[in-house]
Amino acid sequence: MLISEVSEQYDISPDTLRYYERIGLIPTVNRSRSGVRDFSLEDLKWLEFTLSMRSAGLSIDTLGEYLKLIDEGDRSIESRKKLLLEQRFALKMKIEELQSSLNRLDKTISGFEEEHLELERSLNGYESLTFLSDEEAVI
């Protein structure tokens, strides 16, 4: 299967596919005589595994570490499980942080008319504040 077909089927850019191959998240893909990547079913299995792990929240570095552990075989099962548990914990903390942010924003929105506007008005000199965009703020 050509890289363009794989890209379309898995909704991933050709550049990302090449990058994953270059850094070892998927094995080196065989090429045709003219040098065009020809993804096999085995390559697609690796890609599906990689995409699954990435969508589960594993960073590229963590996934690379996980793949090295897979290469060690059954003796690394506990290490792999530990790594996944650590990732689960980090993801859970991130979800809790996002939930807290959402709750604060919901509270601000629900009290916007009275409490929030009063708070804004109480800020000393709020009328004269000038905010810079991220690009403008770069030193």
MARKEDO-242965 format. One record per atom (N, C-alpha, C): residue number from 1; atom name; x, y, z. Coordinates in nm, 3 decimals. Atoms other than C-alpha are relative to their C-alpha. Layout:
N
+------+------+---------+---------+---------+
! resi ! name !       x !       y !       z !
+------+------+---------+---------+---------+
!  NUM !   CA !       X !       Y !       Z !
...
+------+------+---------+---------+---------+
***
This chain:
139
+------+------+---------+---------+---------+
! resi ! name !       x !       y !       z !
+------+------+---------+---------+---------+
!    1 !    N !   0.085 !  -0.116 !   0.000 !
!    1 !   CA !   0.000 !   0.000 !   0.000 !
!    1 !    C !   0.090 !   0.124 !   0.000 !
!    2 !    N !  -0.078 !  -0.122 !   0.012 !
!    2 !   CA !   0.137 !   0.341 !  -0.095 !
!    2 !    C !  -0.021 !   0.092 !   0.120 !
!    3 !    N !   0.007 !  -0.089 !  -0.116 !
!    3 !   CA !   0.207 !   0.607 !   0.165 !
!    3 !    C !  -0.122 !   0.090 !  -0.007 !
!    4 !    N !   0.119 !  -0.085 !   0.015 !
!    4 !   CA !  -0.072 !   0.825 !   0.024 !
!    4 !    C !  -0.126 !  -0.075 !   0.040 !
!    5 !    N !   0.116 !   0.082 !  -0.037 !
!    5 !   CA !  -0.319 !   0.540 !   0.069 !
!    5 !    C !  -0.005 !  -0.023 !   0.151 !
!    6 !    N !  -0.008 !   0.020 !  -0.146 !
!    6 !   CA !  -0.200 !   0.470 !   0.423 !
!    6 !    C !  -0.038 !   0.129 !   0.070 !
!    7 !    N !   0.029 !  -0.131 !  -0.057 !
!    7 !   CA !  -0.216 !   0.840 !   0.500 !
!    7 !    C !  -0.150 !   0.026 !   0.003 !
!    8 !    N !   0.144 !  -0.023 !   0.010 !
!    8 !   CA !  -0.574 !   0.862 !   0.382 !
!    8 !    C !  -0.078 !  -0.098 !   0.089 !
!    9 !    N !   0.072 !   0.102 !  -0.077 !
!    9 !   CA !  -0.687 !   0.535 !   0.544 !
!    9 !    C !   0.007 !   0.025 !   0.150 !
!   10 !    N !  -0.020 !  -0.017 !  -0.144 !
!   10 !   CA !  -0.544 !   0.623 !   0.887 !
!   10 !    C !  -0.008 !   0.146 !   0.044 !
!   11 !    N !   0.013 !  -0.143 !  -0.030 !
!   11 !   CA !  -0.594 !   1.001 !   0.867 !
!   11 !    C !   0.124 !   0.052 !   0.073 !
!   12 !    N !  -0.129 !  -0.043 !  -0.053 !
!   12 !   CA !  -0.227 !   1.071 !   0.932 !
!   12 !    C !   0.083 !   0.049 !  -0.119 !
!   13 !    N !  -0.073 !  -0.058 !   0.113 !
!   13 !   CA !   0.002 !   1.284 !   0.721 !
!   13 !    C !   0.116 !  -0.089 !  -0.044 !
!   14 !    N !  -0.117 !   0.074 !   0.048 !
!   14 !   CA !   0.270 !   1.127 !   0.501 !
!   14 !    C !   0.127 !   0.038 !   0.076 !
!   15 !    N !  -0.117 !  -0.044 !  -0.076 !
!   15 !   CA !   0.527 !   1.338 !   0.688 !
!   15 !    C !   0.007 !  -0.070 !   0.135 !
!   16 !    N !   0.002 !   0.069 !  -0.129 !
!   16 !   CA !   0.418 !   1.184 !   1.018 !
!   16 !    C !   0.036 !  -0.147 !  -0.017 !
!   17 !    N !  -0.036 !   0.140 !   0.027 !
!   17 !   CA !   0.440 !   0.835 !   0.869 !
!   17 !    C !   0.150 !  -0.014 !  -0.020 !
!   18 !    N !  -0.145 !   0.005 !   0.023 !
!   18 !   CA !   0.794 !   0.905 !   0.748 !
!   18 !    C !   0.075 !   0.021 !   0.131 !
!   19 !    N !  -0.062 !  -0.030 !  -0.130 !
!   19 !   CA !   0.883 !   1.050 !   1.089 !
!   19 !    C !  -0.005 !  -0.123 !   0.091 !
!   20 !    N !   0.013 !   0.120 !  -0.083 !
!   20 !   CA !   0.748 !   0.745 !   1.274 !
!   20 !    C !   0.096 !  -0.110 !  -0.046 !
!   21 !    N !  -0.094 !   0.099 !   0.052 !
!   21 !   CA !   0.955 !   0.524 !   1.046 !
!   21 !    C !   0.144 !   0.040 !   0.035 !
!   22 !    N !  -0.137 !  -0.048 !  -0.024 !
!   22 !   CA !   1.268 !   0.738 !   1.086 !
!   22 !    C !   0.042 !  -0.018 !   0.146 !
!   23 !    N !  -0.038 !   0.010 !  -0.142 !
!   23 !   CA !   1.255 !   0.733 !   1.468 !
!   23 !    C !  -0.025 !  -0.140 !   0.058 !
!   24 !    N !   0.014 !   0.139 !  -0.043 !
!   24 !   CA !   1.164 !   0.363 !   1.488 !
!   24 !    C !  -0.131 !  -0.037 !   0.067 !
!   25 !    N !   0.130 !   0.037 !  -0.056 !
!   25 !   CA !   0.800 !   0.374 !   1.601 !
!   25 !    C !  -0.071 !  -0.102 !  -0.088 !
!   26 !    N !   0.042 !   0.108 !   0.090 !
!   26 !   CA !   0.725 !   0.161 !   1.297 !
!   26 !    C !   0.126 !  -0.049 !  -0.069 !
!   27 !    N !  -0.119 !   0.052 !   0.066 !
!   27 !   CA !   0.973 !  -0.069 !   1.126 !
!   27 !    C !   0.024 !   0.066 !  -0.136 !
!   28 !    N !  -0.032 !  -0.052 !   0.132 !
!   28 !   CA !   1.150 !   0.035 !   0.808 !
!   28 !    C !  -0.090 !  -0.066 !  -0.103 !
!   29 !    N !   0.095 !   0.047 !   0.101 !
!   29 !   CA !   0.899 !   0.004 !   0.526 !
!   29 !    C !   0.076 !  -0.037 !  -0.127 !
!   30 !    N !  -0.062 !   0.041 !   0.126 !
!   30 !   CA !   1.004 !  -0.190 !   0.218 !
!   30 !    C !  -0.036 !   0.100 !  -0.109 !
!   31 !    N !   0.022 !  -0.093 !   0.110 !
!   31 !   CA !   1.036 !   0.011 !  -0.099 !
!   31 !    C !  -0.001 !  -0.074 !  -0.133 !
!   32 !    N !   0.002 !   0.056 !   0.135 !
!   32 !   CA !   0.961 !  -0.062 !  -0.460 !
!   32 !    C !   0.135 !   0.029 !  -0.066 !
!   33 !    N !  -0.125 !  -0.025 !   0.073 !
!   33 !   CA !   1.241 !  -0.061 !  -0.717 !
!   33 !    C !   0.024 !   0.147 !  -0.025 !
!   34 !    N !  -0.014 !  -0.144 !   0.024 !
!   34 !   CA !   1.169 !   0.305 !  -0.777 !
!   34 !    C !   0.013 !   0.080 !   0.129 !
!   35 !    N !  -0.022 !  -0.066 !  -0.127 !
!   35 !   CA !   1.210 !   0.382 !  -0.406 !
!   35 !    C !  -0.126 !   0.044 !   0.074 !
!   36 !    N !   0.127 !  -0.040 !  -0.062 !
!   36 !   CA !   0.842 !   0.427 !  -0.321 !
!   36 !    C !  -0.033 !  -0.097 !   0.113 !
!   37 !    N !   0.037 !   0.083 !  -0.115 !
!   37 !   CA !   0.734 !   0.301 !   0.021 !
!   37 !    C !  -0.120 !  -0.087 !  -0.037 !
!   38 !    N !   0.107 !   0.096 !   0.026 !
!   38 !   CA !   0.516 !  -0.010 !  -0.003 !
!   38 !    C !  -0.035 !  -0.068 !   0.133 !
!   39 !    N !   0.039 !   0.050 !  -0.132 !
!   39 !   CA !   0.341 !  -0.075 !   0.330 !
!   39 !    C !  -0.063 !  -0.138 !  -0.011 !
!   40 !    N !   0.054 !   0.135 !  -0.006 !
!   40 !   CA !   0.277 !  -0.441 !   0.403 !
!   40 !    C !  -0.105 !  -0.008 !   0.110 !
!   41 !    N !   0.096 !   0.021 !  -0.109 !
!   41 !   CA !   0.007 !  -0.583 !   0.631 !
!   41 !    C !   0.069 !   0.007 !   0.135 !
!   42 !    N !  -0.076 !  -0.005 !  -0.124 !
!   42 !   CA !   0.273 !  -0.624 !   0.898 !
!   42 !    C !   0.034 !   0.145 !   0.038 !
!   43 !    N !  -0.027 !  -0.143 !  -0.024 !
!   43 !   CA !   0.372 !  -0.256 !   0.861 !
!   43 !    C !  -0.126 !   0.069 !   0.053 !
!   44 !    N !   0.126 !  -0.060 !  -0.042 !
!   44 !   CA !   0.006 !  -0.161 !   0.901 !
!   44 !    C !  -0.036 !  -0.041 !   0.143 !
!   45 !    N !   0.024 !   0.044 !  -0.139 !
!   45 !   CA !  -0.020 !  -0.370 !   1.220 !
!   45 !    C !   0.081 !   0.087 !   0.096 !
!   46 !    N !  -0.086 !  -0.084 !  -0.083 !
!   46 !   CA !   0.274 !  -0.178 !   1.364 !
!   46 !    C !  -0.055 !   0.142 !   0.008 !
!   47 !    N !   0.055 !  -0.135 !   0.003 !
!   47 !   CA !   0.119 !   0.151 !   1.256 !
!   47 !    C !  -0.125 !   0.008 !   0.088 !
!   48 !    N !   0.122 !   0.002 !  -0.082 !
!   48 !   CA !  -0.215 !   0.059 !   1.414 !
!   48 !    C !   0.036 !  -0.005 !   0.148 !
!   49 !    N !  -0.044 !   0.008 !  -0.138 !
!   49 !   CA !  -0.037 !  -0.035 !   1.736 !
!   49 !    C !   0.052 !   0.135 !   0.047 !
!   50 !    N !  -0.058 !  -0.130 !  -0.033 !
!   50 !   CA !   0.158 !   0.291 !   1.735 !
!   50 !    C !  -0.108 !   0.105 !   0.017 !
!   51 !    N !   0.108 !  -0.098 !  -0.008 !
!   51 !   CA !  -0.151 !   0.500 !   1.667 !
!   51 !    C !  -0.089 !  -0.024 !   0.122 !
!   52 !    N !   0.080 !   0.035 !  -0.117 !
!   52 !   CA !  -0.342 !   0.316 !   1.937 !
!   52 !    C !   0.068 !   0.048 !   0.128 !
!   53 !    N !  -0.074 !  -0.042 !  -0.119 !
!   53 !   CA !  -0.072 !   0.381 !   2.195 !
!   53 !    C !   0.009 !   0.152 !   0.009 !
!   54 !    N !  -0.005 !  -0.147 !   0.000 !
!   54 !   CA !  -0.041 !   0.746 !   2.091 !
!   54 !    C !  -0.136 !   0.056 !   0.042 !
!   55 !    N !   0.132 !  -0.050 !  -0.037 !
!   55 !   CA !  -0.419 !   0.792 !   2.120 !
!   55 !    C !  -0.033 !  -0.031 !   0.145 !
!   56 !    N !   0.016 !   0.031 !  -0.143 !
!   56 !   CA !  -0.396 !   0.636 !   2.468 !
!   56 !    C !   0.080 !   0.097 !   0.086 !
!   57 !    N !  -0.068 !  -0.105 !  -0.075 !
!   57 !   CA !  -0.178 !   0.931 !   2.565 !
!   57 !    C !   0.150 !  -0.018 !   0.014 !
!   58 !    N !  -0.145 !   0.019 !  -0.012 !
!   58 !   CA !   0.175 !   0.790 !   2.534 !
!   58 !    C !   0.072 !   0.101 !  -0.089 !
!   59 !    N !  -0.083 !  -0.090 !   0.079 !
!   59 !   CA !   0.429 !   1.046 !   2.421 !
!   59 !    C !   0.087 !  -0.082 !  -0.094 !
!   60 !    N !  -0.089 !   0.069 !   0.093 !
!   60 !   CA !   0.665 !   0.960 !   2.140 !
!   60 !    C !   0.117 !  -0.062 !   0.075 !
!   61 !    N !  -0.113 !   0.053 !  -0.078 !
!   61 !   CA !   0.953 !   0.919 !   2.387 !
!   61 !    C !  -0.042 !  -0.122 !   0.082 !
!   62 !    N !   0.047 !   0.112 !  -0.081 !
!   62 !   CA !   0.749 !   0.695 !   2.615 !
!   62 !    C !  -0.030 !  -0.121 !  -0.086 !
!   63 !    N !   0.029 !   0.111 !   0.091 !
!   63 !   CA !   0.629 !   0.487 !   2.323 !
!   63 !    C !   0.129 !  -0.064 !  -0.050 !
!   64 !    N !  -0.129 !   0.055 !   0.040 !
!   64 !   CA !   0.988 !   0.448 !   2.205 !
!   64 !    C !   0.059 !  -0.088 !   0.109 !
!   65 !    N !  -0.047 !   0.079 !  -0.114 !
!   65 !   CA !   1.083 !   0.327 !   2.552 !
!   65 !    C !  -0.079 !  -0.131 !   0.010 !
!   66 !    N !   0.087 !   0.118 !  -0.007 !
!   66 !   CA !   0.787 !   0.087 !   2.550 !
!   66 !    C !   0.039 !  -0.101 !  -0.108 !
!   67 !    N !  -0.038 !   0.090 !   0.109 !
!   67 !   CA !   0.890 !  -0.055 !   2.212 !
!   67 !    C !   0.134 !  -0.069 !   0.028 !
!   68 !    N !  -0.127 !   0.064 !  -0.038 !
!   68 !   CA !   1.242 !  -0.118 !   2.342 !
!   68 !    C !  -0.025 !  -0.112 !   0.099 !
!   69 !    N !   0.034 !   0.104 !  -0.096 !
!   69 !   CA !   1.088 !  -0.312 !   2.629 !
!   69 !    C !  -0.064 !  -0.120 !  -0.070 !
!   70 !    N !   0.059 !   0.110 !   0.076 !
!   70 !   CA !   0.884 !  -0.517 !   2.382 !
!   70 !    C !   0.110 !  -0.086 !  -0.061 !
!   71 !    N !  -0.113 !   0.073 !   0.059 !
!   71 !   CA !   1.211 !  -0.611 !   2.212 !
!   71 !    C !   0.066 !  -0.095 !   0.099 !
!   72 !    N !  -0.060 !   0.085 !  -0.102 !
!   72 !   CA !   1.326 !  -0.761 !   2.543 !
!   72 !    C !  -0.083 !  -0.126 !   0.026 !
!   73 !    N !   0.083 !   0.119 !  -0.015 !
!   73 !   CA !   1.041 !  -1.011 !   2.528 !
!   73 !    C !  -0.071 !  -0.006 !   0.134 !
!   74 !    N !   0.081 !   0.022 !  -0.120 !
!   74 !   CA !   0.855 !  -1.162 !   2.821 !
!   74 !    C !   0.067 !   0.047 !   0.129 !
!   75 !    N !  -0.066 !  -0.043 !  -0.124 !
!   75 !   CA !   1.119 !  -1.061 !   3.075 !
!   75 !    C !  -0.030 !   0.146 !   0.033 !
!   76 !    N !   0.030 !  -0.141 !  -0.026 !
!   76 !   CA !   1.001 !  -0.700 !   3.040 !
!   76 !    C !  -0.150 !   0.025 !   0.022 !
!   77 !    N !   0.145 !  -0.017 !  -0.017 !
!   77 !   CA !   0.629 !  -0.763 !   3.095 !
!   77 !    C !  -0.031 !   0.092 !   0.118 !
!   78 !    N !   0.026 !  -0.083 !  -0.119 !
!   78 !   CA !   0.634 !  -0.613 !   3.445 !
!   78 !    C !   0.042 !   0.145 !  -0.024 !
!   79 !    N !  -0.046 !  -0.136 !   0.030 !
!   79 !   CA !   0.833 !  -0.312 !   3.322 !
!   79 !    C !  -0.097 !   0.072 !  -0.092 !
!   80 !    N !   0.098 !  -0.059 !   0.091 !
!   80 !   CA !   0.584 !  -0.255 !   3.042 !
!   80 !    C !  -0.127 !   0.039 !   0.074 !
!   81 !    N !   0.121 !  -0.028 !  -0.077 !
!   81 !   CA !   0.292 !  -0.279 !   3.280 !
!   81 !    C !   0.023 !   0.122 !   0.090 !
!   82 !    N !  -0.033 !  -0.113 !  -0.087 !
!   82 !   CA !   0.464 !  -0.037 !   3.521 !
!   82 !    C !  -0.002 !   0.131 !  -0.081 !
!   83 !    N !  -0.003 !  -0.119 !   0.085 !
!   83 !   CA !   0.524 !   0.211 !   3.239 !
!   83 !    C !  -0.142 !   0.044 !  -0.036 !
!   84 !    N !   0.139 !  -0.033 !   0.034 !
!   84 !   CA !   0.157 !   0.193 !   3.135 !
!   84 !    C !  -0.075 !   0.053 !   0.121 !
!   85 !    N !   0.065 !  -0.050 !  -0.122 !
!   85 !   CA !   0.042 !   0.239 !   3.495 !
!   85 !    C !   0.045 !   0.143 !   0.031 !
!   86 !    N !  -0.050 !  -0.136 !  -0.019 !
!   86 !   CA !   0.265 !   0.547 !   3.524 !
!   86 !    C !  -0.068 !   0.097 !  -0.097 !
!   87 !    N !   0.066 !  -0.084 !   0.100 !
!   87 !   CA !   0.115 !   0.684 !   3.204 !
!   87 !    C !  -0.146 !   0.022 !   0.036 !
!   88 !    N !   0.139 !  -0.012 !  -0.042 !
!   88 !   CA !  -0.234 !   0.614 !   3.333 !
!   88 !    C !  -0.013 !   0.102 !   0.113 !
!   89 !    N !   0.003 !  -0.093 !  -0.112 !
!   89 !   CA !  -0.160 !   0.801 !   3.655 !
!   89 !    C !   0.018 !   0.144 !  -0.050 !
!   90 !    N !  -0.025 !  -0.135 !   0.053 !
!   90 !   CA !  -0.020 !   1.102 !   3.464 !
!   90 !    C !  -0.122 !   0.051 !  -0.077 !
!   91 !    N !   0.119 !  -0.039 !   0.075 !
!   91 !   CA !  -0.323 !   1.106 !   3.235 !
!   91 !    C !  -0.115 !   0.033 !   0.094 !
!   92 !    N !   0.105 !  -0.026 !  -0.098 !
!   92 !   CA !  -0.559 !   1.085 !   3.532 !
!   92 !    C !   0.021 !   0.136 !   0.067 !
!   93 !    N !  -0.030 !  -0.129 !  -0.060 !
!   93 !   CA !  -0.384 !   1.383 !   3.693 !
!   93 !    C !  -0.032 !   0.114 !  -0.096 !
!   94 !    N !   0.028 !  -0.102 !   0.101 !
!   94 !   CA !  -0.413 !   1.579 !   3.370 !
!   94 !    C !  -0.151 !   0.020 !  -0.015 !
!   95 !    N !   0.147 !  -0.008 !   0.009 !
!   95 !   CA !  -0.786 !   1.498 !   3.347 !
!   95 !    C !  -0.055 !   0.076 !   0.119 !
!   96 !    N !   0.046 !  -0.070 !  -0.120 !
!   96 !   CA !  -0.837 !   1.614 !   3.706 !
!   96 !    C !   0.032 !   0.149 !  -0.008 !
!   97 !    N !  -0.037 !  -0.141 !   0.016 !
!   97 !   CA !  -0.651 !   1.937 !   3.631 !
!   97 !    C !  -0.093 !   0.070 !  -0.099 !
!   98 !    N !   0.090 !  -0.057 !   0.100 !
!   98 !   CA !  -0.862 !   1.996 !   3.320 !
!   98 !    C !  -0.142 !   0.013 !   0.056 !
!   99 !    N !   0.133 !  -0.007 !  -0.060 !
!   99 !   CA !  -1.182 !   1.918 !   3.514 !
!   99 !    C !  -0.008 !   0.118 !   0.096 !
!  100 !    N !  -0.004 !  -0.114 !  -0.092 !
!  100 !   CA !  -1.080 !   2.171 !   3.779 !
!  100 !    C !  -0.008 !   0.131 !  -0.078 !
!  101 !    N !   0.003 !  -0.121 !   0.083 !
!  101 !   CA !  -1.018 !   2.432 !   3.508 !
!  101 !    C !  -0.140 !   0.021 !  -0.058 !
!  102 !    N !   0.135 !  -0.009 !   0.055 !
!  102 !   CA !  -1.355 !   2.355 !   3.350 !
!  102 !    C !  -0.099 !   0.046 !   0.108 !
!  103 !    N !   0.088 !  -0.041 !  -0.110 !
!  103 !   CA !  -1.528 !   2.388 !   3.688 !
!  103 !    C !   0.015 !   0.148 !   0.031 !
!  104 !    N !  -0.023 !  -0.143 !  -0.026 !
!  104 !   CA !  -1.363 !   2.728 !   3.748 !
!  104 !    C !  -0.063 !   0.085 !  -0.110 !
!  105 !    N !   0.057 !  -0.076 !   0.111 !
!  105 !   CA !  -1.466 !   2.847 !   3.402 !
!  105 !    C !  -0.152 !  -0.003 !   0.005 !
!  106 !    N !   0.146 !   0.009 !  -0.014 !
!  106 !   CA !  -1.823 !   2.720 !   3.451 !
!  106 !    C !  -0.050 !   0.095 !   0.108 !
!  107 !    N !   0.038 !  -0.088 !  -0.111 !
!  107 !   CA !  -1.839 !   2.908 !   3.783 !
!  107 !    C !   0.008 !   0.146 !  -0.045 !
!  108 !    N !  -0.017 !  -0.137 !   0.049 !
!  108 !   CA !  -1.708 !   3.224 !   3.617 !
!  108 !    C !  -0.113 !   0.037 !  -0.096 !
!  109 !    N !   0.107 !  -0.026 !   0.098 !
!  109 !   CA !  -1.962 !   3.194 !   3.334 !
!  109 !    C !  -0.134 !   0.016 !   0.071 !
!  110 !    N !   0.131 !  -0.006 !  -0.068 !
!  110 !   CA !  -2.254 !   3.128 !   3.569 !
!  110 !    C !  -0.014 !   0.128 !   0.082 !
!  111 !    N !   0.006 !  -0.123 !  -0.079 !
!  111 !   CA !  -2.166 !   3.433 !   3.781 !
!  111 !    C !   0.047 !   0.122 !  -0.077 !
!  112 !    N !  -0.060 !  -0.107 !   0.081 !
!  112 !   CA !  -2.050 !   3.648 !   3.491 !
!  112 !    C !  -0.073 !   0.132 !   0.017 !
!  113 !    N !   0.077 !  -0.124 !  -0.003 !
!  113 !   CA !  -2.331 !   3.900 !   3.506 !
!  113 !    C !   0.024 !   0.080 !   0.126 !
!  114 !    N !  -0.012 !  -0.077 !  -0.123 !
!  114 !   CA !  -2.290 !   3.990 !   3.871 !
!  114 !    C !   0.139 !  -0.007 !   0.061 !
!  115 !    N !  -0.125 !   0.014 !  -0.075 !
!  115 !   CA !  -1.987 !   3.854 !   4.057 !
!  115 !    C !   0.124 !   0.029 !  -0.084 !
!  116 !    N !  -0.122 !  -0.012 !   0.079 !
!  116 !   CA !  -1.735 !   3.836 !   3.775 !
!  116 !    C !   0.021 !   0.143 !  -0.049 !
!  117 !    N !  -0.016 !  -0.138 !   0.047 !
!  117 !   CA !  -1.804 !   4.179 !   3.630 !
!  117 !    C !   0.038 !   0.093 !   0.115 !
!  118 !    N !  -0.037 !  -0.079 !  -0.117 !
!  118 !   CA !  -1.785 !   4.325 !   3.980 !
!  118 !    C !   0.148 !  -0.018 !   0.032 !
!  119 !    N !  -0.142 !   0.028 !  -0.023 !
!  119 !   CA !  -1.448 !   4.156 !   4.028 !
!  119 !    C !   0.087 !   0.072 !  -0.102 !
!  120 !    N !  -0.077 !  -0.068 !   0.104 !
!  120 !   CA !  -1.323 !   4.290 !   3.694 !
!  120 !    C !   0.007 !   0.151 !   0.026 !
!  121 !    N !   0.005 !  -0.144 !  -0.024 !
!  121 !   CA !  -1.435 !   4.642 !   3.784 !
!  121 !    C !   0.085 !   0.041 !   0.121 !
!  122 !    N !  -0.078 !  -0.031 !  -0.120 !
!  122 !   CA !  -1.253 !   4.620 !   4.117 !
!  122 !    C !   0.150 !  -0.003 !  -0.025 !
!  123 !    N !  -0.143 !   0.004 !   0.030 !
!  123 !   CA !  -0.920 !   4.559 !   3.950 !
!  123 !    C !   0.049 !   0.141 !  -0.029 !
!  124 !    N !  -0.053 !  -0.135 !   0.012 !
!  124 !   CA !  -0.715 !   4.875 !   3.975 !
!  124 !    C !   0.052 !   0.023 !  -0.142 !
!  125 !    N !  -0.049 !  -0.040 !   0.132 !
!  125 !   CA !  -0.674 !   5.034 !   3.632 !
!  125 !    C !  -0.032 !  -0.098 !  -0.111 !
!  126 !    N !   0.026 !   0.102 !   0.102 !
!  126 !   CA !  -0.836 !   4.752 !   3.435 !
!  126 !    C !  -0.033 !   0.060 !  -0.135 !
!  127 !    N !   0.037 !  -0.062 !   0.128 !
!  127 !   CA !  -0.960 !   4.999 !   3.170 !
!  127 !    C !   0.123 !   0.028 !  -0.086 !
!  128 !    N !  -0.117 !  -0.043 !   0.075 !
!  128 !   CA !  -0.604 !   5.089 !   3.074 !
!  128 !    C !   0.098 !  -0.113 !  -0.032 !
!  129 !    N !  -0.091 !   0.112 !   0.028 !
!  129 !   CA !  -0.453 !   4.741 !   3.046 !
!  129 !    C !   0.013 !  -0.022 !  -0.150 !
!  130 !    N !  -0.025 !   0.035 !   0.138 !
!  130 !   CA !  -0.294 !   4.657 !   2.713 !
!  130 !    C !   0.064 !  -0.137 !  -0.003 !
!  131 !    N !  -0.051 !   0.135 !   0.007 !
!  131 !   CA !  -0.241 !   4.294 !   2.632 !
!  131 !    C !   0.072 !  -0.022 !  -0.131 !
!  132 !    N !  -0.078 !   0.032 !   0.118 !
!  132 !   CA !   0.019 !   4.167 !   2.391 !
!  132 !    C !  -0.033 !  -0.142 !  -0.044 !
!  133 !    N !   0.015 !   0.137 !   0.051 !
!  133 !   CA !  -0.032 !   3.869 !   2.166 !
!  133 !    C !   0.127 !  -0.078 !   0.032 !
!  134 !    N !  -0.119 !   0.082 !  -0.025 !
!  134 !   CA !   0.210 !   3.576 !   2.209 !
!  134 !    C !   0.117 !   0.046 !  -0.084 !
!  135 !    N !  -0.108 !  -0.042 !   0.089 !
!  135 !   CA !   0.406 !   3.702 !   1.910 !
!  135 !    C !   0.062 !   0.132 !   0.047 !
!  136 !    N !  -0.049 !  -0.130 !  -0.046 !
!  136 !   CA !   0.431 !   4.055 !   2.052 !
!  136 !    C !   0.078 !  -0.012 !   0.130 !
!  137 !    N !  -0.062 !   0.015 !  -0.131 !
!  137 !   CA !   0.536 !   3.928 !   2.393 !
!  137 !    C !   0.137 !  -0.065 !  -0.004 !
!  138 !    N !  -0.129 !   0.065 !   0.012 !
!  138 !   CA !   0.840 !   3.741 !   2.263 !
!  138 !    C !   0.111 !   0.103 !   0.007 !
!  139 !    N !  -0.111 !  -0.095 !  -0.021 !
!  139 !   CA !   1.157 !   3.911 !   2.378 !
!  139 !    C !   0.113 !  -0.033 !  -0.094 !
+------+------+---------+---------+---------+
***
